[in-house]
């Protein structure tokens, strides 16, 4: 029963974590349903205090950061704490030596994946826009990044407050013009 609960939890967390896709005709890396194509790539979590601008989705689950060198999406600290508590509870349940070892390895891998960000170098982006309730990040090739990122079946780029998204666009454009 516990193993079924763990598998159900992982089935919910992985799609809820992040699923990415966009076509560049370049090498695409993926993990399960998550695909990441250049110029976007996995990176470390970023310190919010070092970001030039940060906004959080309406539900508080995802942060979008703008730094002088990149734009990054990552699960919020609040979301990470919630996931950690749920995983810790699952680890406390004893299901047998082999099941516990497997559970520990899987949960460790999930934690490692979720403690990452999806990022795109600023020099690979030409523009940011907010149109029809959606943030758009356009590459120098005219493609869009983070277009299919979903958390809990919600499109992340449609999940920001309009005033936050418009402020992000202004700050992005200021940074691209060389403004400090």
N, C-alpha and C positions, 0 to 999 in steps of 0.2 A: 504494500500500500504506500509506504513512504517513497519507494523508488518511483512509483507512478506519479506521486506528487512532485518529486524532484524533476522528472522528465517534463511534466506539465509546466512547472515553473520555468524551466529552461526554454521550453517552446514559446512561452509568453515573453520571457526576457530577451531572447535573441532578436525576434522581430521588433520588440519594443525598444531594444537598445538602439540600433540604428540600421537602416537598410539604405544602401546608396547605389545609384546607378546613373550613368550618363555616358553617351557615346563620344569617343574622340578618335576612334580608329587606331588607338594606341593600346599598349599592353594594359590589361585589366587584371587586378588582383581581387580576390574575394574570399570570404569566409561564410559558408552557408549561403544565405540569401543576401549577404552584404557584398556589394561590388564597389570597388574604388578604382577609378581610372584617372590617369594624369590629366591635368596638373594637380588634382586632389590626391592626398595620400594620408595614411595613418601617421600620427605624431603623438608626442607626449601630451599629458594634460598641461594646461597653462594656468599660471598664477593670474587671477583676475586683477590683482593690484598692479601688474606690469602691463596690462592692456590699455590701449588708448581709449577704447570704448567697449562696453559690455552691455548686452541686453539679454533678457531672459524671456522664454516663451510665457504666454499667459498662464499656463498651468505650473510654471516654475521648473519644468523637467529638463530643459536644455538651455545652454548658454551659447551665445554667438559672440566671439571676441574679435576685435580689430586691434592688431598690433602694428608697429611700423614696418613689419616684414611679412605678415600673413593675416588671413582670416581663418578662424577655427570654430568648429562646432564641438561641444562636449556636453556630456550629461552634467547637470548641475550638482553641486555639493550635496544639496538636499536629496536629490534622487539617488546619489551614490550612497548616502547614509541609509536610506530606506532599503536599497538593494542589499547592502552589507548586513543590516539587521535580519532581513529575510534569509540570507544565505547562512548567517551564524546560527539562526534557529534550526535550519535544516541540518547543519553539521552537528548540532547537539543531539539529534535523534540517532539512536544506535540501530543499525540495520544488519549488523554482522560485519566481520572483519573485511571481507572482500568488497561488500557493498559500500562500507564506510571509506575504504581506500579509493574506490572509483569515484564516489561522491566528492571526496576531498580534492581529487585531481581535477574533476570537471568544474567544480566551483572555483578552484584556484585559477583555472584557465579562463572562466567567465569573468572573474574579477579583473584579471589582467587585461582582457579585451575591453571591458567597460571603463577601465582607467586610462583610456586613450582619447585622443581627439581626432577629428577629421579636419584636415587643414589644407589650405591652398595658398601658395606664396602670392604676396601682393603684386609682385612684378608679372605674374601670370594673369592678373585680372585687369581689365580695361575700364569696367564701369560697374556701378551698383545702382539699381533702380527700385522704386516701390510703386507697383502698378496693380490695380484691381485687387488690393488686399494681400499682395504677395511680394516678397523681397526677391529680387533677381540679382545674381552675381554673374557677370559676363566676362568670359576669358578674352585674351587678346586674339584668339582664333574665332571669336563670335559665339562660342558655345556657352552653356550655362553650367555652373557647378552646384552641387548639393540639391539638384532638382527633385530627386526622389527620396530624400531623407524623411523618414517617418518615425515617430515615437508614439506608441499606443494608437496606431492607425491614423495619426494626425500628421499632415504635411508640415514639417517644421518651418519652412519658409513662409507659410501662411499663419503661423502661430504666434507671431509677435504683435504687440500693440502697434497700431499705425503710427502713433507719435514716436515710439522707440525706433521703428523701422526707418522712418523719415530722418530722424536724428542720426542713425547709423549711416544712411546714404550721404548726408551732408558731411559727416566726419570722414567717410571713405573718400569722397571727392576732394575734400581739403587736403587729406594726406597724399592723394595721388598728384595733386598740384604742387606738392612740396611744402605745404603749410605745416607749421609746427604748432 
